[in-house]
Amino acid sequence: MRILVVGGGGREHALVWKILRSPRATKVICAPGNAGIAEIAETVAIAADDIDGLARYAAETRVDLTVVGPEQALCDGIVDVFTARGLRTFGPTRAAARLEGSKVVTKELLARYGVPTAAFRVFDDADLAKAYARAHGGPLVVKADGLAAGKGVAVCDSAEDACRAIDEIMGARRFGAAGDRLVVEERLEARKYRCSRSPTGRR
């Protein structure tokens, strides 16, 4: 199989490394890849957000399967575009990717179907969010709604910390449009356990 991996980070490096170990993989290409990936697989200079370009490349080079790494490409509907063109793709559709792309969507879905989750409120106004934080008190967690490269969550010990996080997300717009809405939720405390051995007895 000719397999295309979309993305250029550590996640995609790991995907390429593992896929190469499959006897069914006759060729692995990564777009755009990075210097480390280029040492083990072919790379092609097509950006992960160039969905039409990627689809055209996959069709023209007879790629059998495309594996998508970046969340943004999935939220932008790369799987929908590839599927519409008859191209096999591993990843969620745009609709399913909303669970990754919007914390508001995820929290509201959990609440709708009775899945246990921290109590929360959704805001699109910074002043209202800060008023809620002050009324609730700490500890709290403040989350930018959209994708923020893993940095859109502030774990706050106090209402003051939460207000600073709200100002940073909605006022200073640190994460751009990802912070147009945010979630303020209770901070859950849990005890961490470390398992020294796997069920097979291996560490």
C-alpha positions as CSV (number, residue, x, y, z in Angstrom):
1,M,0.0,0.0,0.0
2,R,1.1,3.6,-0.7
3,I,0.3,5.5,2.4
4,L,0.3,9.3,2.9
5,V,0.7,10.8,6.3
6,V,-0.5,14.4,6.6
7,G,1.4,16.7,9.1
8,G,4.8,17.7,10.1
9,G,5.2,17.2,13.9
10,G,6.3,14.6,16.4
11,R,2.9,12.9,16.2
12,E,3.3,12.4,12.4
13,H,6.9,11.2,12.9
14,A,5.7,8.5,15.2
15,L,2.9,7.5,12.8
16,V,5.4,7.3,9.9
17,W,7.8,5.3,12.0
18,K,5.2,2.8,13.0
19,I,3.5,2.5,9.6
20,L,6.9,1.7,8.0
21,R,7.0,-1.4,10.1
22,S,3.9,-2.8,8.5
23,P,4.6,-5.4,5.8
24,R,1.6,-4.0,3.9
25,A,3.2,-0.5,3.5
26,T,5.2,-0.5,0.3
27,K,5.7,3.3,0.3
28,V,5.2,5.9,3.0
29,I,5.1,9.6,2.1
30,C,4.6,12.5,4.5
31,A,3.2,16.0,3.7
32,P,4.9,18.3,4.6
33,G,6.9,16.2,7.0
34,N,10.0,17.6,8.8
35,A,13.8,17.0,8.8
36,G,13.5,14.0,11.1
37,I,10.8,12.4,9.0
38,A,12.8,12.9,5.8
39,E,15.5,10.6,7.2
40,I,13.1,7.6,7.2
41,A,10.5,8.4,4.5
42,E,9.8,10.5,1.5
43,T,8.4,14.0,2.1
44,V,6.4,16.2,-0.2
45,A,6.1,20.0,0.2
46,I,2.3,20.3,0.6
47,A,1.0,22.1,3.7
48,A,-1.3,20.2,6.0
49,D,-4.0,22.9,5.5
50,D,-3.8,22.6,1.7
51,I,-6.6,20.1,1.5
52,D,-7.3,20.4,-2.2
53,G,-3.6,20.1,-3.0
54,L,-3.3,17.0,-0.8
55,A,-6.3,15.4,-2.4
56,R,-5.0,16.2,-5.9
57,Y,-1.6,14.7,-4.9
58,A,-3.2,11.6,-3.4
59,A,-5.3,11.0,-6.6
60,E,-2.5,11.7,-9.0
61,T,0.0,9.4,-7.2
62,R,-2.5,6.7,-6.5
63,V,-2.2,6.8,-2.7
64,D,-4.1,3.9,-1.2
65,L,-4.6,5.4,2.3
66,T,-4.2,8.8,3.9
67,V,-3.6,9.1,7.6
68,V,-4.3,12.6,9.0
69,G,-2.5,13.9,12.1
70,P,-3.3,17.6,12.6
71,E,-6.6,18.4,14.4
72,Q,-7.0,21.6,12.3
73,A,-7.1,19.6,9.0
74,L,-9.6,17.3,10.4
75,C,-11.8,20.1,11.7
76,D,-11.5,21.7,8.2
77,G,-13.0,18.6,6.7
78,I,-10.1,16.9,5.0
79,V,-11.8,13.5,5.4
80,D,-15.0,14.7,3.9
81,V,-13.1,16.1,0.8
82,F,-11.1,12.9,0.4
83,T,-14.1,10.7,0.8
84,A,-16.1,12.7,-1.8
85,R,-13.2,12.1,-4.3
86,G,-13.1,8.3,-3.6
87,L,-9.9,8.5,-1.6
88,R,-9.5,6.3,1.5
89,T,-8.7,8.3,4.6
90,F,-8.2,7.5,8.3
91,G,-9.7,10.1,10.6
92,P,-13.0,11.6,11.7
93,T,-15.3,13.6,9.5
94,R,-15.7,17.3,10.0
95,A,-18.8,16.8,12.0
96,A,-17.1,14.2,14.3
97,A,-14.0,16.3,14.6
98,R,-16.1,19.0,16.3
99,L,-15.6,17.1,19.5
100,E,-11.9,17.9,19.2
101,G,-12.3,21.3,17.7
102,S,-14.8,22.8,20.2
103,K,-14.7,22.3,24.0
104,V,-18.2,23.8,24.1
105,V,-19.6,21.2,21.7
106,T,-18.0,18.4,23.7
107,K,-19.1,19.7,27.1
108,E,-22.7,20.2,25.9
109,L,-22.8,16.8,24.3
110,L,-21.7,15.2,27.6
111,A,-24.3,17.1,29.5
112,R,-27.0,16.2,27.0
113,Y,-26.4,12.5,27.3
114,G,-25.7,12.3,31.0
115,V,-22.0,11.6,30.7
116,P,-20.3,12.6,33.9
117,T,-18.2,15.8,33.5
118,A,-17.2,18.8,35.6
119,A,-19.9,21.4,36.1
120,F,-19.4,24.2,33.6
121,R,-20.7,27.4,32.0
122,V,-20.1,28.7,28.5
123,F,-19.4,32.4,27.9
124,D,-18.9,34.7,24.9
125,D,-18.6,37.8,27.0
126,A,-15.5,38.3,29.2
127,D,-17.2,40.5,31.8
128,L,-19.9,37.9,32.4
129,A,-17.3,35.1,32.6
130,K,-15.3,37.0,35.2
131,A,-18.5,37.8,37.2
132,Y,-19.3,34.1,37.2
133,A,-15.7,33.2,38.3
134,R,-15.9,35.7,41.2
135,A,-19.3,34.4,42.3
136,H,-18.2,30.8,42.1
137,G,-14.7,31.2,43.6
138,G,-11.8,28.9,43.0
139,P,-10.5,26.5,42.1
140,L,-11.6,26.7,38.5
141,V,-10.5,25.7,35.0
142,V,-10.8,28.2,32.1
143,K,-10.7,26.8,28.5
144,A,-10.6,28.5,25.1
145,D,-13.3,26.9,23.0
146,G,-11.3,26.2,19.9
147,L,-8.0,24.6,18.9
148,A,-5.1,26.3,20.7
149,A,-2.2,23.9,20.0
150,G,-2.6,22.3,23.4
151,K,-2.2,25.6,25.3
152,G,-5.8,26.9,25.6
153,V,-6.5,25.6,29.2
154,A,-5.7,27.5,32.4
155,V,-5.9,25.6,35.7
156,C,-6.7,28.3,38.3
157,D,-6.4,28.2,42.1
158,S,-8.6,31.2,42.6
159,A,-11.2,33.4,41.0
160,E,-8.5,36.0,40.5
161,D,-6.4,33.5,38.6
162,A,-9.5,32.7,36.5
163,C,-10.2,36.3,35.7
164,R,-6.6,36.8,34.5
165,A,-7.0,33.7,32.3
166,I,-10.2,35.1,30.9
167,D,-8.6,38.4,30.1
168,E,-5.7,36.6,28.4
169,I,-8.0,34.4,26.3
170,M,-10.8,36.9,25.4
171,G,-9.2,40.3,26.0
172,A,-5.7,39.9,24.7
173,R,-6.9,37.2,22.3
174,R,-3.9,35.1,22.9
175,F,-5.4,32.2,20.9
176,G,-7.2,34.3,18.3
177,A,-10.7,33.2,17.3
178,A,-10.3,30.0,19.4
179,G,-11.0,32.3,22.4
180,D,-14.2,33.9,21.0
181,R,-16.0,31.6,23.5
182,L,-14.7,29.9,26.6
183,V,-15.7,27.3,29.1
184,V,-15.4,28.0,32.9
185,E,-15.7,24.8,34.8
186,E,-15.1,23.4,38.3
187,R,-11.7,22.0,38.9
188,L,-11.8,18.3,39.8
189,E,-9.2,16.8,42.1
190,A,-8.1,13.3,41.7
191,R,-5.4,11.0,43.0
192,K,-2.9,9.8,40.5
193,Y,-1.9,6.1,40.4
194,R,1.1,4.7,38.6
195,C,1.1,1.2,37.3
196,S,4.6,-0.3,37.4
197,R,3.7,-3.3,35.3
198,S,1.4,-3.9,32.3
199,P,-1.2,-6.8,32.4
200,T,1.4,-8.9,30.5
201,G,4.0,-8.4,33.2
202,R,6.1,-6.1,31.1
203,R,7.1,-2.6,32.3
